[in-house]
Amino acid sequence: MERPPAAGQDSAGPEFDVVLLGGHLVTGLLATVLARAGQRVALVVDPSAPTPTGGETTVPYTAEMFALLGARFGLEEISALGRFDTVPAQLRGAGSAKRCLSFAQHTAGGTASEDLQFVVPSEHSEWQLNRTALDGWSVDLARRHGATVVTGQPLATPVRRGAGWRVPLGRTSVTGSFLIDSTGRHDSGWSDALGVTWQPDRGGLAVMRGHVPASIGAGGPSVPAALPWAEGTTLHGTADGVVELAAIGGAPAGTRLTSVSLALRPGAAPEAPGLALRRLAHRYPSLAPHLSGLGAAGSWCETAVTGHCVPPVDAPLLLLERSAHTAPFALSRDITCGLELVYAVGVAFVGAFRTGQPVEVARLAALQRDLLAAHTRWADAAVRCAGDWPRWNALLRLWLLWTIMSSLSVKSARLRAAAPGGWSALDARLADRHWYQPPRSLVSVVDDGLCLLTSEDAELAPEEAASAVLTRLGCERVVPPLFDFADPEARSYRFTMARRLRMLVWAKFSARREFADLLTTDNVTGLARR
C-alpha cells in the first residue's frame, strides 16, 4: 500500500518501526523482507539521488544469494531473480540471457587481444540485468508486501526525535524508531546531523556506468569454438583499467542497449564518459572495434568507492554504504555485495524484532566493512592485473575457481539450513564474512594468489607472480578438475558431461573431505535446478 507521509506524530510514538532511505535494489529487497516479517516499514525514494544506470551480469554466486534470500525469508519472488528463465517478464524484456563470459586483454598500440571465454552451463540460466528496471521492480515489490513507499518528496536531513528519527519531506515528514540510510550522502551537514564519521580511503577507482542505444559488435574471441561477444558479458582489460560491455534490453520492448561500465585507475579517467571511451579506443587499437558506436549518449552515473562511514555508538541508525550497490563492477561484485548485506541485515532486524532485543549495529557495521573490503579487493586486483596478460589470465582463473566453489558453498549452506535448527546455525555465523563456510584450504589458495598478483615487490616480475599462482593451482588438492586452471594456454571453458563425471570421481576418491561434502551429485550434474 502506498500513501503520503504523515504531517507529524503525537506522543503515541513513531509511525514506523523502520524508515529506509534510498530507492534501489538493496533498500527495496530489505524493505520487502522487513515488511514480510510484519514490521511497519517506510521506504523513502530520494528524488535527488543519482539513478544507477547500465546493467549488471549475474554469476552462480549471485543466483545462489537470490535463492538463499528467498528461502530464508519465504519470498519466492526474490528466489526467481537468480535465473533468467524465472525472472518476471518485465525484467526479462529489459535484460538478456547470458551464454558466455569473455575476457580480453589489450596492450597500448596493439592490434590484437589475448582472449579467454567461459561458456555458461545451460542449467545456470545466468542473465544480464537492466539495473534501472531491477531497482524499480524491487521498490514495487516492497510496496506489494506492505511497505509504505514515499516518492516525489524532497528529502531533508533526518533529525533525532526522542528514541527515534523524524525525516522531513517537504511540508510533511515520517517518523521511525530506526533509520537505515542508503542514500550515499557524505556531505558534512548530513553526516553531522546523523552523528556519522566519514573515513575516506586512500586511492580508489574512478567508476562510470551507463548504457547507450547500440549493439555489441560482431565477431568473437580468438579461442576454439567461441561464442560471439554479443551473446554474453565481456571484460576488457587495459593498463588504464577495465571496461565491461553487456547487451541488455530497454524500453520500449525490443530496444537493444549496451551496458557500459568503466573502472579506471586514479588519474586515468577524464570528466566525461564519452571522452574516456574515445581515449581508450585511441590508445588501444584492438579495443577500438568494441567501442565503435558507443559514446556519451544515454544516461550515466559516476561514482567512486572512497571510504566508509562510522556510525555513532548506540544510535538507532544503520548506514548501508552507497558503495554496496555502486561498487566497482569488476567480476560481478556489485550486486552480490548488496545481496549479502540484505541477508545479514534482514536476519539481524527480524531476529531483534521477534525477541525484543536491540539490533547489534556495531556488529553489522563491522561485517559490512569486511564484506566491502573483500569485494573491493577483487575489483582492485582486476584493475591492477588488467595491464598485462600473464597476471590477467592467472587472476581470471583464480576468480573462476573462487566464484564456482563459493556458489556451491552457499547452496550447500541453504540445503543444510532446511533441516531443523538449520537457519539458526547459519545465522549465528554472520559475524564472519565467510559465513557460508567455503573450504578453508580454498580460502588460503585464493588469499595467497591475490597477494602474489597484486604484490608491489619490484623483484617479482608479473610473469613470475602469474606462474607461481598457476603452479599452485596445478598441484593443490583443493583445486577440482572443473577446468585446466593451471594451463595458461587453455582459453576456452565448457562444462561438459565428461568434466562433470571427472568432478564426481575426484570428489569421491581424491578430494579432501570438505570438498567431498560440498560436491554432491546434485551440485555437479546440474540435474536439479534448486
C-alpha positions in Angstrom: 0.0 0.0 0.0 1.3 3.5 -0.9 0.2 6.5 1.0 1.5 10.0 1.7 3.6 10.5 4.8 2.0 11.9 7.9 2.4 15.5 8.8 3.6 14.7 12.3 3.3 12.3 15.2 2.0 12.6 18.7 3.3 11.1 21.9 2.0 7.7 20.9 5.4 7.1 19.2 6.9 6.8 15.8 4.7 5.9 12.8 7.1 3.3 11.5 9.4 0.7 13.0 12.0 1.3 10.3 12.5 4.1 7.8 14.8 3.2 4.9 16.3 6.0 2.7 17.1 5.2 -0.9 15.2 3.6 -3.7 17.3 0.9 -5.2 17.8 -2.9 -5.1 19.3 -3.1 -1.6 16.7 -1.0 0.1 13.8 -2.4 -1.9 14.6 -6.0 -1.1 15.4 -5.1 2.6 12.1 -3.3 2.9 10.3 -6.3 1.4 12.0 -8.7 3.9 11.1 -6.5 6.9 7.5 -5.8 5.8 7.0 -9.5 5.1 8.1 -10.1 8.8 5.3 -7.9 10.0 7.2 -4.7 10.6 5.9 -1.2 9.8 8.3 0.0 7.1 8.6 3.2 5.2 10.8 3.3 2.1 11.7 6.9 1.1 12.9 7.3 -2.5 15.1 10.4 -2.7 14.3 12.2 -6.0 17.6 14.0 -6.0 19.7 10.8 -5.7 21.6 9.7 -8.8 19.8 6.8 -10.6 22.0 3.7 -11.1 22.3 3.1 -14.8 23.6 0.4 -17.1 23.4 -3.3 -16.5 25.0 -6.0 -14.4 25.9 -9.6 -15.1 25.0 -12.5 -12.7 27.3 -15.3 -11.8 26.5 -18.6 -10.0 27.2 -17.0 -6.6 24.6 -14.2 -7.4 22.0 -16.8 -8.3 22.6 -18.7 -5.0 22.3 -15.5 -3.0 18.9 -14.7 -4.5 17.9 -18.3 -3.8 19.1 -18.1 -0.2 17.3 -14.8 0.4 14.1 -16.2 -1.0 14.3 -19.4 1.1 15.3 -17.7 4.4 12.5 -15.1 4.3 9.8 -17.0 2.4 9.9 -14.8 -0.7 9.8 -16.8 -3.9 9.8 -13.6 -5.9 13.4 -13.0 -4.8 14.5 -16.6 -5.5 13.2 -16.2 -9.0 15.6 -13.4 -9.7 18.6 -15.8 -9.8 17.6 -17.3 -13.2 16.7 -15.8 -16.5 14.0 -18.4 -17.2 12.2 -17.5 -13.9 12.5 -13.7 -13.7 9.4 -11.6 -14.1 8.5 -10.8 -17.7 9.3 -7.1 -17.5 12.8 -7.8 -16.2 13.3 -10.4 -18.8 12.4 -7.9 -21.5 14.7 -5.3 -20.1 17.6 -7.7 -19.7 19.1 -10.6 -21.7 20.3 -14.2 -21.3 24.0 -14.6 -20.8 25.5 -17.5 -22.6 29.2 -16.7 -22.1 31.6 -14.7 -20.0 34.5 -13.5 -22.1 37.7 -11.7 -21.2 40.2 -9.8 -23.4 43.4 -8.1 -22.7 44.6 -5.1 -24.8 48.1 -3.5 -25.0 48.8 0.1 -25.9 49.3 0.3 -29.7 48.4 -3.4 -30.2 46.1 -4.6 -32.9 45.2 -8.0 -31.4 44.0 -9.0 -28.0 44.6 -12.0 -25.8 41.2 -13.7 -25.2 39.6 -16.2 -22.8 36.0 -17.4 -22.7 33.8 -19.3 -20.2 30.7 -20.8 -21.7 27.8 -20.7 -19.2 26.3 -24.1 -18.4 22.7 -24.1 -19.7 21.2 -25.1 -16.3 22.6 -21.9 -14.7 20.4 -19.7 -16.8 22.5 -16.6 -16.0 21.4 -13.2 -17.2 22.4 -9.6 -17.8 20.0 -7.3 -16.0 19.0 -3.8 -16.5 19.8 -2.1 -13.2 17.3 0.7 -13.6 14.5 -1.8 -14.3 15.5 -4.1 -11.4 15.8 -1.2 -8.9 12.3 0.0 -9.8 10.9 -3.6 -9.6 12.5 -4.0 -6.1 10.8 -0.9 -4.8 7.5 -2.0 -6.2 8.0 -5.4 -4.6 8.4 -3.7 -1.2 5.1 -1.9 -1.8 3.3 -5.1 -2.7 4.4 -6.7 0.6 3.1 -3.9 2.7 5.8 -1.3 2.9 4.8 2.4 2.6 6.7 3.8 -0.3 7.2 7.6 -0.4 8.2 9.1 -3.7 8.4 12.6 -5.2 9.1 14.3 -1.9 12.3 16.4 -1.3 14.4 14.7 1.3 15.8 16.9 4.0 18.3 15.9 6.8 16.9 13.5 9.3 16.8 14.6 12.9 16.7 12.7 16.2 13.3 12.7 17.9 13.2 11.1 21.2 14.4 7.5 20.9 13.8 7.5 17.1 14.0 9.7 14.0 12.0 12.3 12.1 12.7 12.5 8.3 11.5 15.8 6.8 9.9 15.5 3.4 8.9 18.9 2.0 5.9 20.1 4.1 5.5 16.7 5.7 7.6 14.0 7.4 7.8 10.4 8.5 9.0 9.2 11.9 10.6 5.9 12.7 12.1 4.0 15.6 15.1 3.0 13.4 16.7 4.7 10.4 18.6 2.8 7.7 20.3 5.3 5.4 21.5 4.1 2.0 21.5 7.4 0.1 25.2 7.5 0.0 25.3 11.1 1.1 28.6 12.1 2.9 28.4 15.9 2.9 29.2 17.5 6.2 25.8 18.7 7.0 24.2 15.3 6.5 27.0 13.5 8.4 27.0 15.9 11.3 23.2 15.6 11.7 23.4 11.8 11.8 26.5 11.8 14.1 28.4 9.9 11.4 32.2 10.0 10.9 33.3 9.7 7.3 36.7 8.0 6.8 37.9 8.3 3.2 40.2 5.6 1.8 43.4 6.4 0.0 43.4 5.9 -3.7 40.2 4.4 -5.1 38.9 3.8 -8.6 37.1 6.1 -10.9 33.8 4.3 -11.8 31.5 5.3 -14.6 28.4 3.3 -15.5 25.8 3.8 -18.2 24.0 2.5 -21.2 23.9 3.5 -24.8 21.5 2.7 -27.6 23.9 0.5 -29.6 24.5 -3.2 -30.2 27.7 -5.0 -29.4 29.9 -5.6 -32.5 30.0 -8.8 -34.4 32.7 -11.4 -34.0 34.0 -13.3 -31.0 37.1 -14.2 -29.0 40.0 -15.9 -30.8 39.5 -19.2 -28.9 38.3 -22.6 -30.2 34.5 -22.8 -30.8 34.0 -19.3 -29.4 30.5 -17.8 -28.9 30.1 -14.3 -30.2 30.9 -11.4 -28.0 27.2 -10.3 -28.2 25.9 -13.4 -26.5 27.4 -12.6 -23.1 29.4 -10.2 -20.9 32.9 -9.2 -21.8 35.5 -7.6 -19.6 38.3 -5.8 -21.5 41.5 -5.3 -19.5 43.9 -2.5 -20.2 46.7 -0.7 -18.4 44.3 2.1 -17.6 41.6 -0.1 -16.1 38.7 -2.4 -17.1 35.8 -1.9 -19.5 32.7 -4.2 -19.2 30.2 -4.5 -22.0 26.9 -6.4 -21.9 23.9 -6.5 -24.1 20.6 -5.6 -22.3 17.1 -4.8 -23.4 15.4 -1.4 -23.0 12.2 0.4 -23.2 10.2 0.2 -25.4 10.4 -3.6 -25.6 12.8 -4.8 -28.3 15.2 -1.9 -28.0 18.7 -3.1 -27.7 21.1 -1.3 -25.4 24.8 -1.9 -24.5 25.6 -1.6 -20.8 29.0 0.1 -20.4 31.0 0.2 -17.2 34.4 1.7 -16.7 36.6 1.1 -13.7 39.8 3.2 -14.3 42.9 3.9 -12.3 43.0 7.2 -10.5 44.1 9.9 -13.0 43.2 7.8 -16.0 39.5 8.9 -16.1 38.6 12.2 -17.7 35.5 14.0 -16.5 33.2 12.9 -19.4 32.5 9.2 -20.0 32.4 9.8 -23.8 35.9 11.2 -23.7 37.1 8.3 -21.7 35.8 5.9 -24.3 37.5 7.8 -27.1 40.8 7.9 -25.3 40.7 4.2 -24.7 39.8 3.5 -28.3 42.7 5.7 -29.5 45.3 4.1 -27.1 44.2 0.5 -27.6 43.5 -0.2 -31.3 42.4 -3.8 -30.6 39.8 -2.4 -28.2 38.5 0.3 -30.6 36.1 -2.0 -32.6 34.4 -3.0 -29.4 33.8 0.7 -28.5 32.6 1.7 -32.0 29.2 3.3 -31.8 29.4 3.8 -28.0 29.6 7.3 -26.7 28.3 9.7 -24.3 24.7 9.2 -25.3 22.3 7.7 -22.8 22.3 8.0 -19.1 25.5 7.8 -17.0 26.2 7.6 -13.3 29.7 8.5 -12.0 30.7 7.2 -8.5 33.8 6.3 -6.6 34.3 4.0 -3.7 36.2 6.4 -1.5 35.7 5.4 2.1 33.3 4.2 4.8 31.1 5.6 7.5 31.5 5.0 11.2 28.0 5.3 12.8 27.5 6.7 16.3 27.5 4.3 19.2 24.1 3.1 20.5 22.1 5.1 18.0 19.1 3.5 16.2 20.9 4.1 12.9 22.5 1.8 10.3 24.3 3.1 7.2 24.3 0.9 4.2 27.1 2.3 2.1 26.3 3.6 -1.3 29.4 1.6 -2.3 27.4 -1.5 -1.6 25.5 -1.0 -4.8 27.7 1.2 -6.9 31.0 -0.5 -6.1 33.4 -1.3 -9.0 31.5 -3.7 -11.2 34.5 -5.9 -11.9 33.7 -9.6 -11.8 30.1 -9.0 -10.7 30.9 -7.8 -7.2 28.4 -5.0 -7.1 25.0 -6.8 -6.9 26.5 -9.7 -4.9 27.7 -7.5 -2.1 24.3 -5.8 -1.9 22.6 -9.2 -1.6 24.9 -10.3 1.2 24.1 -7.1 3.1 20.4 -7.6 2.7 20.7 -11.1 4.1 22.8 -10.1 7.1 20.7 -7.0 7.9 17.5 -8.8 7.4 18.4 -11.6 9.7 19.6 -9.2 12.4 16.5 -7.0 12.3 13.9 -9.8 12.0 15.6 -11.6 15.0 15.7 -8.4 17.1 12.1 -7.6 16.4 11.0 -11.0 17.4 13.0 -11.2 20.6 12.7 -7.5 21.6 16.4 -7.2 21.8 18.3 -4.2 20.3 19.8 -4.5 16.9 23.6 -5.1 17.1 24.5 -2.1 14.9 28.2 -2.3 15.6 28.4 -5.9 14.5 26.5 -5.2 11.3 28.8 -2.2 10.6 31.9 -4.3 11.1 30.5 -7.1 8.9 29.7 -4.5 6.2 33.3 -3.2 6.2 34.6 -6.7 5.9 32.3 -7.6 3.0 33.1 -4.4 1.2 36.8 -4.8 1.7 36.7 -8.4 0.4 34.7 -7.3 -2.7 36.8 -4.2 -3.3 40.0 -6.4 -3.1 38.8 -8.3 -6.2 37.9 -5.1 -8.1 41.3 -3.5 -7.3 43.1 -6.7 -8.3 41.2 -6.7 -11.6 42.3 -3.2 -12.4 45.9 -3.8 -11.3 46.3 -7.0 -13.2 44.5 -5.9 -16.4 47.5 -4.3 -17.8 49.4 -7.5 -18.7 48.2 -10.8 -19.9 50.0 -13.2 -17.6 48.5 -11.7 -14.4 45.1 -11.0 -16.0 45.0 -14.6 -17.2 46.0 -16.0 -13.8 43.6 -13.7 -11.9 40.6 -14.8 -14.0 41.3 -18.5 -13.3 41.6 -17.7 -9.6 38.3 -15.8 -9.7 36.6 -18.6 -11.6 37.6 -21.2 -9.1 36.5 -18.9 -6.2 33.1 -17.9 -7.6 32.2 -21.5 -8.5 33.2 -23.0 -5.2 31.6 -20.1 -3.2 28.3 -20.6 -5.0 28.4 -24.3 -4.2 29.2 -23.4 -0.6 26.2 -21.1 -0.4 23.9 -23.7 -2.0 25.1 -26.3 0.5 24.5 -23.9 3.4 21.0 -23.3 2.1 20.2 -27.0 1.8 21.6 -27.7 5.2 19.5 -24.9 6.7 16.4 -26.8 5.6 17.0 -29.2 8.5 15.5 -28.4 11.9 17.5 -25.6 13.5 19.5 -25.1 10.3 18.7 -21.4 9.9 19.7 -20.7 13.5 23.1 -22.3 12.9 23.7 -20.4 9.7 22.5 -17.1 11.1 24.9 -17.4 14.0 27.9 -17.3 11.7 27.0 -13.9 10.1 29.7 -12.1 12.1 32.2 -13.7 9.7 32.5 -12.6 6.1 33.0 -16.3 5.2 29.6 -17.1 6.9 28.8 -19.7 4.2 31.9 -21.7 5.1 33.8 -22.1 1.9 36.6 -24.7 2.2 39.3 -23.3 4.4 42.1 -24.6 2.1 40.5 -22.8 -0.8 40.4 -19.5 1.1 44.2 -19.9 1.7 44.9 -20.6 -2.0 42.9 -17.5 -3.1 44.3 -15.2 -0.5 47.9 -16.2 -1.3 47.2 -15.9 -5.0 45.7 -12.4 -4.7 48.7 -11.3 -2.6 51.1 -12.5 -5.3 49.3 -11.0 -8.2 48.9 -7.6 -6.6 52.4 -7.5 -5.0 54.4 -4.3 -5.4 57.7 -6.1 -4.9 59.9 -4.8 -7.7 61.9 -8.0 -7.7 58.8 -10.1 -8.5 58.0 -9.8 -12.3 54.4 -10.1 -13.4 55.2 -13.3 -15.3 56.8 -14.8 -12.2 53.8 -13.9 -10.0 51.4 -15.4 -12.5 53.5 -18.5 -12.9 53.6 -19.1 -9.1 49.8 -18.8 -8.9 49.2 -21.3 -11.8 51.8 -23.7 -10.4 50.0 -23.8 -7.1 46.6 -24.3 -8.8 48.2 -27.3 -10.6 49.5 -29.1 -7.5 46.9 -28.3 -4.8 44.4 -31.0 -3.9 41.9 -28.2 -3.3 41.5 -27.5 -7.0 38.8 -29.6 -8.7 39.1 -30.8 -12.3 36.4 -28.3 -13.5 38.8 -26.7 -15.9 42.5 -26.7 -16.8 43.1 -24.0 -14.2 46.9 -24.4 -14.3 47.3 -24.3 -18.0 47.8 -20.7 -19.3 47.0 -21.8 -22.8 43.6 -23.3 -22.0 41.5 -20.4 -23.3 38.0 -22.0 -23.7 36.0 -23.4 -20.9 32.9 -25.6 -21.4 31.5 -27.6 -18.5 30.8 -30.8 -20.5 29.3 -34.0 -19.1 32.8 -35.6 -19.2 34.0 -32.9 -16.9 31.0 -33.4 -14.6 31.8 -37.1 -14.3 35.5 -36.3 -13.6 34.3 -34.0 -10.9 32.3 -36.7 -9.2 35.1 -39.2 -9.4 37.5 -36.6 -8.0 35.1 -35.7 -5.2 34.7 -39.4 -4.2 38.2 -40.6 -4.4 40.7 -37.7 -4.4 39.2 -34.6 -2.8 39.6 -33.6 0.8 36.6 -34.3 3.0 35.5 -30.6 2.9 35.2 -30.8 -0.8 33.6 -34.2 -0.9 30.8 -32.9 1.3 30.4 -29.9 -0.9 30.4 -31.5 -4.4 27.2 -33.5 -4.3 25.8 -35.2 -7.3 23.0 -32.6 -7.4 25.5 -29.7 -7.4 27.8 -31.2 -10.1 25.5 -32.8 -12.6 23.0 -29.9 -12.8 20.1 -32.4 -12.9 18.3 -30.5 -10.2 18.0 -26.7 -10.6 17.4 -25.8 -7.0 
